[in-house]
Amino acid sequence: MIVLKEVKTSKDLKAFVKFPFQLYKDSKYWVPPIISEEIKTFSKKENPVFSNAEATLFLAYKNNNIVGRVACIINWLEVNNQALKKMRFGWFDFIDDLDVSRTLFDKMEEIGRHHHLEFAEGPVGFSNLDKVGVMTEGFESMASMVTWYNYPYYIKHYEAANYKIEKSFSESRFPFKNVKPEFFYKGQELIKKRYQLKALRFTKTEEVMPYVDKMFDLFNESYASLSSFVPITDVQKEYFKKKFVSFINPEYIKFVVDKDEKLIGFAIVMPGFAKALQKMKGKLFPFGFRHILHAKKHSKDVMFYLIGIHPDYQHKGVHAIIFNEYYNTFTEKGIETCYRTPELDDNYAIQQIWKHFDPEVYIRRKTFRKDL
């Protein structure tokens, strides 16, 4: 018999966060989260998303052992402002037992119907800056700091519960040696002159901070046309500053401004933290932080986390300016491999900007949907 327990205490929350550590203890591809940061994600005091969203967490037990978990999420900005009556769910993990996943699905769907929502979709987080998608290909590839890993059997559980594919995502990579400056150097010089643009370079995190709010505003503008996009609110900006900026080398943040110093393009690249996180086993202290710092300084892998161009400057080659800046930085750092976070398969504009680098798709993901 499967017993569900709602997460209400700090002890329950820690068990919720730590369940995948047991489930994936024998996997060399799973990348553990930082336990303390994961706990903060679900703290109403720490995470400002709860001013416009709610989450109910459940653990599934069988023979007194935890065998599954799910976060049932409602983003009220999405429901009320966009009239998208969606029940989100994420952090969805389970043993290979259909009774377990079915019980978790049933509870999540029950909550959705209680709130008069029209459909469920997952796995997703609270917003577009959270992890997304269940892996459907690439199970022998290591996940990353910003993606979920799952076993192949997950797919049959979605199908058995009558969920259908809603969105498709791809993750790709390419050797840095594939990047040939002749594809963008001359072009970016012309574009800078034509539109009176310039690139900003940073060497210290404090130099970046005055631009971060503007970056999130531009993020909202440049991604607004994508399906299911939920804008980042002002209070969330502060949260994401603390959560992400400290992990990013300032020289890996590139901004492009116009003659009036208005931000019209940005990109954020993160060092490859996956191997460091595996060594940390979820703990920053006493020694985990050393692994993070070592990767930040010495990783030969980088991940393109975000890239955005103002709608007025899209399709005008502004990305060439950004690529030229990264080419110089990566050459100096001796970078070997570039990775891209999950990108929607129907985001053809973003796919076009990478075509000269001959990227290889190595992981595919899906979100699944079911009408309520």
Order of alpha helices (4+ residues) and beta strands (2+ residues): beta-alpha-alpha-beta-beta-beta-alpha-beta-beta-alpha-beta-alpha-beta-alpha-alpha-beta-beta-alpha-alpha-beta-alpha-beta-beta-alpha-beta
